[in-house]
Amino acid sequence: MEKTAQMVGNYSEDSIKTLDWQEHIRKRPGMYIGKLGDGKSRDDGIYVFIKEVLDNSIDEYAMGFGKNINIKLEDNTISVRDYGRGIPLGKLIDVASKMNTGAKYDSKVFKKSVGLNGVGIKAVNALSSSFKITAYREGEARTAEFSQGKLVNEKTYKAEDKKNGTLVVFAPDNEVFGNYKFINDYIEPMMRNYVYLNSGLTINFNGTKYYSKNGLLDLLQENLNQEEIYPIIHLQDDDFEIALTHGKQYNEEYYSFVNGQNTTQGGTHLSTFREGYVKTIREFYRKDYDSADIRQSIIAAISIKIEEPIFESQTKTKLGSKDMTPNGISVRNYIFDFLKKLDDYLHKNPQVAEVLEKKIKESEKERKAIAGVKKLARERAKKVSLHNKKLRDCRVHYNSDHERKFETTIFITEGDSASGSITKSRDVNTQAVFSLKGKPYNSYGKTKKVVYENEEFNLLQAALNIEEGIENIRYQNVVIATDADVDGMHIRLLLITFFLQFFPDLLKNGHLFILETPLFRVRNKKETIYCYDEAEKEAAIKKLKNNPEITRFKGLGEISPNEFKNFIGKDIRLDPVTLSKTDSISGLLKFYMGTNTPERQDFIIENLRIEEDV
């Protein structure tokens, strides 16, 4: 017993450690920026970096200083230049390197700000290989340069030709983020959201200007990828703004913001809006419609400004404030009172009110029609032994408040051999496998009834826990893992169709991916190289020389579990399935999955020619 205690360790004064601020951030980065990642997911830490730096510039604009912000991305280095007041020169180093230091603690200087705890920019500093911050104030300038949070150089100098403001230049550290890469498709929506929420602000990102005159109305108009059933309703006052309409999709779709921060996980303001919206609609029509029928197909953007908001994590994706007040009123009472404007709007626009009620009744009719099927499907899903037949689950999921304590992944695959290889080589703690039986059903043009009547779809939605939306999705990454042949491509298309048709938020929120697996293995006695395309194969052949052995993988089932570990571990290659703001979901589905047309035939022929030229 004594020997065991000694082996565990001697708990003494020497056991107590004090870390410098940057050491603590580098040791526990998840506390400050959420997940790390290499840039393939839109919520990876390198994008949080941009937000943390940009938030400070936005706060300057919100206080009335600086109408332009210039942002550049070059060689994985980001620079952000604003034209606000500029950080007081004597406090520049403290602001960048002393925890809990900042002007946001003074509510007279910064009201209704996002960055309130003085941590964000320090996290960027500590987790960057290089970080340089410069303040310009009244012809004077001061620059401080850091590496991994440690000051390496600083100077003060004349800058009479420079306008007031702040310049931050940083490059995330490869030691923390690995071989990361910024994806513009994830950065551009961030830029748009900032200008939608700050009408009159111009952001210049790599030569492209982002500007909004009409706030959330512009946001909804530019993000609609379907035809709305009535003109967008746009209402606002000093501290609250909404834009809403209804489409023809099944899900509820929300864009929510607090003090300019995109609260992707919602929170108090969103749940209160959803409740208040139902209450307002019921009172207007004087009918006790079901809340699900009232909200089905809603597309809404909401933005609230609050003094000293409380978020549930440092990454500020979910508002936790329950009694914080704009103008001294509780969030709940404030939003409920604001929605009287919606009641007024419907009284003044009877045609919109008529279309809206017709939509509610249609939703009610369909809900009642599939109620029996839905009940039987749920019972069937409970009875089916998912763990033995369809789903080989992982051991951990999100914690109770939906913060991503562990990043979990589910692979959707087809065939016993492929499922077996992934199952044997996966990390059982964080990676799950869902096995399809043959090709999925083509769900294009079908009602949601098919989700419950089709066993594969019913069990898949049950495994993902997305029946009522993706707020409580059980896996951060939903990965389609199929062979890179015609059949595999067809399965991918059918699964994407299913998600687009009934759960488009899965794509819009960056949860859906395609697993990339190697097509070739090139090896000699000393080295093995896995190649994902012809170019990589040719390069590998040149490198290994001496007639290396070349294997062409025809399917996932041909890759042994020992080899598969190399492809779904830390070096996993995931291709995100995304929607651009110009994509129309109904248009995409009609083109690819609808009746064959000359246009689609021409598209296929042209792309086949491209493949032949490669």
C-alpha positions in Angstrom: 0.0 0.0 0.0 2.8 2.5 0.9 4.7 1.6 -2.2 1.6 2.3 -4.3 1.1 5.7 -2.6 4.7 6.6 -3.3 4.3 5.6 -7.0 1.3 7.9 -7.3 3.4 10.8 -6.3 4.5 12.9 -3.4 2.0 15.8 -2.9 4.2 18.6 -1.6 4.8 22.3 -2.1 6.8 21.4 -5.2 3.6 20.0 -6.7 2.0 23.4 -6.8 2.8 25.1 -10.1 2.1 28.7 -11.2 1.9 29.2 -15.0 2.5 32.4 -16.8 -0.7 33.7 -18.6 0.5 32.6 -22.0 1.6 29.1 -20.7 -1.9 28.6 -19.2 -3.6 29.5 -22.5 -1.3 27.2 -24.5 -1.8 24.4 -22.0 -5.7 24.8 -22.0 -6.5 26.5 -25.3 -10.0 25.0 -25.3 -11.0 27.2 -22.4 -10.4 30.3 -24.5 -11.2 29.4 -28.1 -13.3 26.3 -27.9 -12.0 23.6 -30.4 -8.7 23.8 -32.1 -9.0 22.2 -35.6 -7.0 22.9 -38.8 -9.5 25.2 -40.5 -11.8 22.6 -42.1 -14.7 23.4 -39.7 -16.2 26.9 -39.5 -16.0 26.9 -35.7 -12.3 26.0 -35.6 -10.1 28.2 -33.4 -8.3 30.0 -36.2 -11.7 31.6 -37.2 -12.3 32.5 -33.5 -9.0 34.4 -33.7 -10.4 36.6 -36.5 -13.6 37.2 -34.5 -11.7 38.1 -31.3 -9.6 40.7 -33.0 -12.3 42.1 -35.2 -14.7 42.4 -32.3 -12.5 45.1 -30.8 -12.7 47.1 -34.1 -16.4 46.6 -34.3 -16.8 47.9 -30.7 -15.0 51.0 -31.8 -17.4 51.5 -34.7 -20.4 50.9 -32.4 -19.1 53.7 -30.2 -19.0 56.1 -33.2 -15.3 55.8 -34.2 -14.1 54.5 -37.6 -16.4 53.6 -40.5 -13.9 51.4 -42.3 -12.0 48.2 -41.4 -9.4 46.6 -43.7 -8.7 42.9 -43.4 -6.1 40.9 -45.3 -5.4 37.2 -45.5 -2.0 36.2 -47.0 0.1 33.1 -46.5 -2.0 32.1 -43.4 -1.3 35.5 -41.8 -4.2 37.8 -40.9 -4.0 41.6 -40.6 -6.9 43.8 -39.2 -6.6 47.6 -39.4 -9.3 49.8 -38.0 -9.6 53.6 -37.8 -11.0 53.9 -34.3 -9.5 55.8 -31.4 -6.4 53.6 -31.2 -5.3 51.9 -28.0 -3.7 54.3 -25.5 0.0 53.9 -26.2 1.1 53.4 -22.6 -1.3 50.5 -22.2 -0.6 48.7 -25.5 1.5 45.9 -24.1 -0.9 45.4 -21.2 -3.9 45.1 -23.5 -2.2 42.4 -25.5 -0.5 40.5 -22.7 -2.1 41.1 -19.3 -5.1 39.0 -18.5 -8.3 40.8 -17.5 -7.0 44.1 -18.9 -9.1 46.3 -21.2 -11.4 49.3 -21.5 -14.5 47.1 -21.7 -14.7 47.0 -17.9 -15.6 50.7 -18.1 -19.2 50.8 -19.3 -19.0 54.5 -19.9 -16.3 53.9 -22.6 -17.8 50.7 -24.1 -21.5 50.1 -23.9 -23.2 47.0 -25.3 -19.9 45.4 -26.2 -19.2 41.7 -26.8 -15.7 41.5 -25.4 -16.1 42.1 -21.7 -13.5 40.0 -20.0 -10.2 41.1 -21.5 -9.2 37.6 -22.6 -9.8 37.3 -26.3 -6.9 39.1 -27.8 -4.5 37.6 -25.3 -5.6 34.1 -26.4 -4.8 35.1 -30.0 -1.4 36.4 -28.9 -0.5 33.3 -26.9 -1.6 30.9 -29.6 0.1 32.7 -32.5 3.6 32.1 -33.7 3.8 35.8 -34.5 1.6 38.6 -33.1 2.1 42.3 -33.8 -0.1 45.1 -32.5 0.3 48.7 -33.4 -1.7 51.7 -32.0 -1.8 55.0 -33.8 -2.9 58.1 -31.8 -2.6 61.7 -32.7 0.6 61.3 -34.8 2.3 58.9 -32.4 2.5 55.1 -32.8 3.6 52.2 -30.7 4.3 48.7 -31.8 4.7 45.5 -29.8 5.7 42.2 -31.3 5.2 38.8 -29.6 5.9 35.2 -30.3 3.8 32.6 -28.6 2.7 35.3 -26.2 6.2 36.4 -25.2 7.3 40.0 -26.0 10.2 40.1 -28.4 10.3 43.7 -29.5 8.5 47.0 -28.9 9.1 50.6 -30.0 7.4 54.0 -30.0 7.8 56.3 -33.0 6.3 59.2 -34.9 3.5 58.4 -37.4 2.1 61.8 -38.4 0.9 60.3 -41.8 -1.2 57.6 -40.1 -4.8 57.9 -39.1 -5.8 57.0 -35.6 -6.6 53.3 -35.1 -5.2 49.9 -34.4 -3.4 47.3 -36.5 -3.2 43.7 -35.5 -1.2 41.1 -37.5 -1.0 37.5 -36.5 -0.3 34.0 -37.7 -1.8 31.0 -35.7 0.9 28.7 -34.3 1.5 25.4 -36.2 2.5 23.8 -32.9 -1.1 24.3 -31.8 -3.1 24.0 -35.0 -0.9 21.7 -37.1 -1.0 22.2 -40.9 -3.9 24.5 -40.8 -5.5 26.4 -43.7 -8.0 29.3 -43.8 -11.1 28.7 -46.0 -12.5 31.9 -47.4 -16.0 30.4 -47.6 -16.0 30.4 -43.8 -14.6 33.9 -43.4 -16.8 35.7 -45.9 -20.1 35.0 -44.0 -18.4 36.4 -40.9 -17.7 39.7 -42.8 -21.3 39.9 -44.1 -22.7 39.3 -40.6 -20.6 42.1 -39.2 -21.9 44.7 -41.8 -25.5 43.5 -41.5 -25.4 44.2 -37.8 -23.5 47.5 -38.2 -25.3 49.4 -40.9 -23.0 52.0 -42.5 -19.8 50.1 -41.7 -17.5 49.0 -44.6 -15.3 46.0 -44.3 -12.7 45.4 -47.0 -11.5 41.8 -47.0 -8.8 40.9 -49.6 -10.1 43.6 -51.9 -13.8 42.8 -51.6 -16.0 45.4 -49.9 -18.8 44.4 -47.6 -21.5 47.0 -46.7 -25.1 46.9 -45.7 -27.7 49.7 -45.6 -30.7 47.8 -44.4 -29.3 45.5 -41.7 -31.1 42.2 -41.1 -33.3 42.8 -44.0 -30.2 42.5 -46.2 -29.0 39.5 -44.3 -32.2 37.6 -44.9 -32.5 38.6 -48.6 -29.0 37.6 -49.3 -29.2 34.3 -47.4 -32.5 33.1 -48.7 -31.9 30.1 -51.0 -35.6 29.7 -51.7 -38.6 31.8 -52.5 -40.3 33.3 -49.5 -44.1 33.0 -49.3 -44.6 36.6 -48.3 -42.4 39.7 -48.3 -39.8 39.9 -45.4 -41.1 41.7 -42.3 -38.5 44.0 -40.9 -38.9 45.6 -37.5 -36.5 47.4 -35.2 -35.8 49.9 -32.5 -32.6 51.0 -30.8 -31.8 47.7 -29.0 -33.7 45.0 -31.0 -34.1 44.1 -34.6 -35.9 41.3 -36.4 -36.4 40.2 -40.0 -38.6 37.3 -40.7 -40.6 35.4 -43.4 -41.6 31.8 -44.1 -40.3 29.5 -46.8 -41.3 26.0 -47.9 -38.7 24.0 -45.9 -39.6 21.9 -42.9 -37.2 23.2 -40.4 -37.0 26.5 -38.5 -34.1 28.7 -39.6 -32.6 31.4 -37.4 -29.8 33.8 -37.4 -29.3 35.2 -33.9 -27.0 37.8 -32.6 -26.1 39.6 -29.3 -24.1 42.8 -29.6 -23.0 41.8 -33.0 -21.9 38.4 -31.9 -23.3 35.5 -34.0 -24.8 33.2 -31.3 -24.9 30.1 -33.3 -26.2 28.1 -30.3 -28.9 30.6 -29.5 -29.6 31.2 -25.9 -32.1 33.3 -23.9 -32.9 35.8 -26.6 -33.7 33.2 -29.2 -35.7 30.9 -27.0 -37.7 34.0 -25.8 -38.3 35.1 -29.3 -39.6 31.7 -30.4 -41.9 31.7 -27.4 -43.0 35.3 -27.9 -43.6 34.8 -31.6 -46.0 31.9 -30.9 -47.8 33.9 -28.3 -48.2 36.9 -30.6 -49.5 34.7 -33.5 -52.0 32.9 -31.3 -53.4 36.2 -29.9 -53.6 37.8 -33.4 -55.6 35.0 -34.9 -57.3 34.2 -31.7 -56.7 30.5 -32.2 -54.6 28.1 -30.1 -52.5 26.8 -33.0 -49.8 24.3 -32.1 -46.4 26.0 -31.7 -44.8 23.6 -34.1 -47.2 24.6 -36.9 -46.8 28.3 -36.2 -43.0 28.1 -36.4 -42.6 25.5 -39.1 -40.7 26.9 -42.1 -40.0 30.2 -40.4 -36.8 32.0 -41.5 -35.8 34.8 -39.1 -32.9 36.9 -38.1 -32.8 38.6 -34.6 -30.4 40.9 -33.0 -30.4 42.3 -29.5 -28.1 44.8 -27.7 -27.5 44.2 -24.0 -25.2 45.8 -21.5 -22.8 43.3 -20.0 -24.2 40.1 -21.6 -23.4 36.8 -20.0 -22.3 34.0 -22.4 -22.1 30.4 -21.5 -18.5 30.1 -22.8 -15.5 32.2 -23.8 -16.4 31.6 -27.5 -19.7 33.5 -26.9 -21.9 31.2 -29.1 -24.8 31.0 -26.6 -26.3 33.8 -24.5 -26.9 32.8 -20.9 -28.3 36.1 -19.6 -31.7 35.7 -18.0 -32.3 39.1 -16.5 -29.8 41.4 -18.2 -31.5 44.5 -19.5 -31.5 46.8 -22.4 -32.9 50.1 -21.0 -33.5 48.5 -17.6 -36.1 45.9 -18.8 -35.7 42.1 -18.6 -34.9 40.3 -21.9 -38.1 38.4 -21.7 -40.4 41.3 -21.1 -38.5 43.5 -23.6 -38.8 41.0 -26.4 -42.5 40.2 -25.6 -43.3 43.9 -25.6 -41.3 44.5 -28.9 -43.4 41.8 -30.7 -46.4 44.0 -30.4 -44.9 45.6 -33.5 -45.5 42.3 -35.3 -49.1 42.3 -34.2 -49.5 45.9 -35.6 -47.8 44.9 -38.8 -50.2 42.0 -39.4 -53.2 44.2 -38.8 -51.9 46.7 -41.3 -51.0 44.0 -43.9 -54.0 41.7 -44.1 -52.7 39.9 -47.2 -49.5 38.8 -45.4 -51.7 37.7 -42.4 -53.8 35.6 -44.7 -50.8 33.9 -46.4 -49.3 33.2 -43.0 -52.4 31.6 -41.6 -52.8 29.5 -44.7 -49.2 28.3 -44.1 -49.9 27.4 -40.5 -53.0 25.4 -41.5 -51.1 23.5 -44.1 -48.5 22.6 -41.5 -51.2 21.5 -39.1 -52.8 19.3 -41.8 -49.6 17.6 -42.7 -48.6 17.1 -39.0 -51.9 15.4 -38.2 -51.6 13.3 -41.4 -48.2 11.8 -40.4 -48.9 11.7 -36.6 -49.7 8.0 -36.7 -46.7 7.1 -38.9 -44.4 9.2 -36.7 -45.5 7.4 -33.5 -45.0 4.0 -35.0 -41.6 5.0 -36.4 -40.5 6.3 -33.0 -41.6 3.0 -31.4 -39.8 1.0 -34.1 -36.6 3.1 -33.6 -36.7 2.3 -29.9 -37.2 -1.4 -30.4 -34.5 -1.8 -33.0 -31.2 -2.6 -31.4 -29.2 0.2 -33.0 -26.0 -0.7 -31.2 -26.0 -4.2 -32.8 -27.5 -3.6 -36.2 -27.1 0.0 -37.5 -25.2 2.2 -35.1 -21.9 1.4 -33.4 -21.9 4.4 -31.1 -19.0 6.2 -29.5 -18.6 6.5 -25.7 -18.8 10.3 -25.3 -21.0 13.1 -26.6 -21.6 16.8 -25.9 -22.1 17.7 -22.3 -25.5 18.8 -21.0 -25.3 22.4 -22.1 -24.2 21.5 -25.6 -20.7 22.9 -25.4 -18.3 20.7 -27.3 -16.4 19.1 -24.5 -15.4 16.3 -26.9 -15.5 16.6 -30.7 -17.5 13.6 -31.9 -17.8 12.1 -35.4 -20.2 9.7 -37.0 -19.3 7.9 -40.2 -22.2 7.0 -42.5 -21.1 4.1 -44.6 -22.5 1.3 -46.9 -21.7 -2.3 -47.0 -20.4 -4.8 -44.4 -16.8 -4.7 -45.4 -16.5 -0.9 -45.4 -18.4 -0.6 -42.1 -16.2 -3.3 -40.6 -12.9 -1.6 -41.5 -14.0 1.7 -40.1 -15.5 0.1 -37.0 -12.3 -1.8 -36.2 -9.9 1.2 -36.8 -12.0 4.1 -35.3 -11.4 5.8 -31.9 -14.2 4.2 -29.9 -14.4 7.2 -27.6 -15.3 9.8 -30.1 -16.1 8.1 -33.4 -19.3 6.3 -34.3 -20.3 4.3 -37.4 -23.8 4.1 -38.9 -24.2 1.3 -41.5 -26.5 1.7 -44.4 -28.2 -1.2 -46.1 -27.8 -0.7 -49.8 -28.5 2.6 -51.5 -30.7 5.2 -49.7 -34.2 6.1 -51.0 -34.4 9.1 -53.3 -36.3 11.6 -51.1 -36.5 14.4 -53.6 -39.9 15.9 -53.8 -41.3 13.7 -51.0 -43.0 15.0 -47.8 -41.5 14.4 -44.4 -43.7 11.4 -44.1 -41.0 9.5 -46.0 -38.6 10.1 -43.1 -40.7 8.0 -40.8 -41.8 5.4 -43.3 -38.3 4.6 -44.5 -36.5 2.6 -41.9 -33.0 3.8 -42.9 -33.9 7.5 -42.7 -35.9 7.0 -39.5 -33.0 5.3 -37.8 -30.5 7.7 -39.1 -32.4 10.8 -37.8 -32.8 9.0 -34.5 -29.1 8.3 -34.3 -28.2 11.9 -35.1 -31.0 13.2 -32.8 -32.1 15.8 -35.3 -35.9 15.1 -35.6 -36.7 18.5 -34.0 -33.7 20.4 -35.5 -30.0 20.2 -35.1 -29.8 22.1 -31.8 -29.2 18.9 -29.9 -27.3 17.0 -32.6 -25.2 14.2 -31.1 -22.2 14.5 -33.4 -20.2 17.5 -34.4 -19.1 15.9 -37.6 -21.4 13.9 -39.8 -19.2 12.2 -42.3 -20.4 10.4 -45.5 -17.8 7.6 -46.0 -18.5 5.8 -49.4 -16.3 4.4 -52.2 -15.0 6.9 -54.7 -16.8 5.0 -57.6 -20.1 5.6 -59.4 -22.1 3.8 -56.8 -20.4 5.6 -53.9 -21.0 9.0 -55.6 -24.6 8.1 -56.0 -25.0 7.2 -52.4 -23.4 10.5 -51.4 -25.8 12.4 -53.6 -28.8 10.5 -52.2 -27.7 11.3 -48.6 -27.0 14.9 -49.4 -30.5 15.1 -51.0 -32.1 13.7 -47.8 -30.3 16.3 -45.6 -31.0 19.2 -47.9 -34.7 18.2 -48.2 -35.4 17.8 -44.5 -32.4 19.0 -42.4 -30.6 21.8 -44.4 -29.2 23.3 -41.2 -26.8 20.3 -41.1 -25.0 21.8 -44.1 -25.6 25.5 -43.2 -24.0 25.0 -39.8 -21.0 23.1 -41.1 -21.7 19.6 -39.8 -21.7 17.6 -43.0 -18.5 16.2 -44.6 -17.2 13.8 -47.2 -14.4 11.4 -46.0 -11.5 11.5 -48.4 -9.6 8.2 -48.6 -6.5 7.4 -50.7 -6.9 6.0 -54.1 -3.4 4.6 -54.3 -0.7 3.1 -52.1 2.9 3.5 -53.3 5.6 1.7 -51.3 9.0 0.1 -51.3 10.8 -1.7 -48.6 11.6 1.4 -46.6 8.5 3.8 -47.1 4.8 3.8 -47.8 3.0 6.8 -49.3 -0.8 7.0 -49.6 -2.0 9.1 -52.5 -5.3 10.8 -53.0 -5.1 11.5 -56.7 -3.0 10.9 -59.8 -0.7 13.8 -59.2 0.2 12.6 -55.7 0.8 9.1 -57.1 3.2 10.3 -59.8 5.1 12.4 -57.2 5.3 9.3 -54.9 6.6 7.2 -57.7 9.4 9.7 -58.5 10.3 10.0 -54.8 10.5 6.2 -54.1 12.1 5.2 -57.5 13.3 1.7 -58.0 10.0 0.2 -59.2 7.8 0.7 -56.2 4.7 -1.4 -55.6 1.5 0.5 -56.6 -1.9 -0.6 -55.3 -5.2 0.9 -56.5 -7.8 0.8 -53.8 -11.2 0.0 -55.4 -13.3 0.4 -52.3 -13.1 1.2 -48.6 -13.5 -2.5 -47.8 -10.1 -3.2 -49.4 -8.3 -1.0 -46.9 -7.3 -3.0 -43.9 -8.2 -1.7 -40.4 -4.6 -1.1 -39.6 -4.2 1.1 -42.6 -7.6 2.8 -42.0 -6.3 4.2 -38.7 -4.0 6.5 -40.7 -7.0 8.0 -42.6 -9.5 8.7 -39.8 -7.0 9.8 -37.1 -5.4 13.2 -36.5 -4.6 13.4 -40.2 -8.1 12.8 -41.4 -9.1 14.5 -44.6 -12.6 15.9 -44.6 -14.2 17.7 -47.5 -16.9 20.0 -46.1 -20.3 20.0 -47.9 -21.3 23.7 -47.9 -23.9 26.0 -49.4 -23.0 29.3 -50.9 -25.4 32.3 -50.5 -26.2 32.0 -54.2 -27.3 28.3 -54.0 -31.0 27.6 -54.1 -31.8 24.4 -52.3 -34.9 23.8 -54.4 -33.0 24.7 -57.5 -30.1 22.3 -56.7 -32.4 19.4 -55.9 -34.5 20.0 -59.0 -31.4 20.1 -61.2 -29.6 17.0 -59.8 -32.5 14.9 -58.6 -35.5 15.9 -60.7 -36.6 14.9 -64.1 -33.8 14.5 -66.6 -33.2 17.6 -68.7 -31.0 18.6 -71.6 -29.3 21.1 -69.3 -28.3 18.3 -66.9 -27.1 16.1 -69.7 -25.0 18.9 -71.0 -23.6 19.4 -67.5 -22.6 15.8 -67.2 -21.0 15.6 -70.6 -19.0 18.8 -70.0 -17.7 17.5 -66.7 -16.8 14.1 -68.1 -14.7 15.9 -70.7 -12.9 17.8 -67.9 -12.2 14.5 -66.2 -10.8 13.1 -69.4 -8.5 16.0 -69.8 -6.9 15.5 -66.4 
